[in-house]
Amino acid sequence: MPEQALIRVVVMLSPGPRTVREAVLTLPAGATVQQALQASGLMEPGAQELAALSVGVWRRKAALTQVLRDHDRVEVYRPLLVDPKVARRERFARQGARSAGLFASRRAGAKAGY
């Protein structure tokens, strides 16, 4: 009886800030992203539908039907709460020009930005 080829993949999920859950799986060759997510057990019952999730393999967006290769890392992405550009603009407005970025630490008597 021929032995079926197996691949090893890691599924990463961050349900909240500063928390990461990881599952190392051994799956049959030809397994898809969706099969890896279901086999990981990281998705809680009643959580988001799989089709609504944003997933990737090694930081590149992937479809649920993408076939995995040996040593792939499947990542489940959370939606952003705030656009990073908007957050930076608001932080800069709160701190003011003198205490942010290039202007934060300058020598006494130096020109702004140096």
Residue pairs with C-beta under 8 A, 6 or more apart in sequence:
4 28
4 29
5 28
5 29
6 26
6 27
6 28
6 29
7 26
7 27
7 28
7 29
7 31
7 68
7 69
7 70
7 71
7 72
8 24
8 25
8 26
8 27
8 70
8 71
9 24
9 25
9 27
9 31
9 36
9 68
9 70
9 71
9 72
9 73
9 74
10 22
10 23
10 24
10 25
10 72
10 73
10 74
11 22
11 23
11 25
11 36
11 37
11 40
11 42
11 73
11 74
11 76
12 20
12 21
12 22
12 73
12 74
12 75
12 76
13 20
13 21
13 22
13 40
13 42
13 43
13 75
13 76
14 20
14 21
14 76
14 78
15 21
15 78
21 42
23 40
23 41
23 42
25 36
25 39
25 40
27 35
27 36
27 39
27 68
30 67
31 39
31 67
31 68
32 64
32 65
32 66
32 67
32 68
33 55
33 57
33 62
33 63
33 64
33 65
33 66
33 68
33 74
34 50
34 64
34 65
36 68
36 74
37 43
37 50
37 53
37 55
37 64
37 74
37 76
38 50
42 76
43 50
43 76
50 64
51 64
53 64
53 76
53 77
54 61
54 76
54 77
54 79
55 61
55 62
55 64
55 74
55 75
55 76
55 77
56 62
56 74
56 75
56 77
57 66
57 68
57 72
57 73
57 74
57 75
58 72
58 73
58 75
59 75
62 74
68 74
91 100
92 100
92 101
97 103
102 113
103 112
103 113
106 112
106 113
106 114
107 114
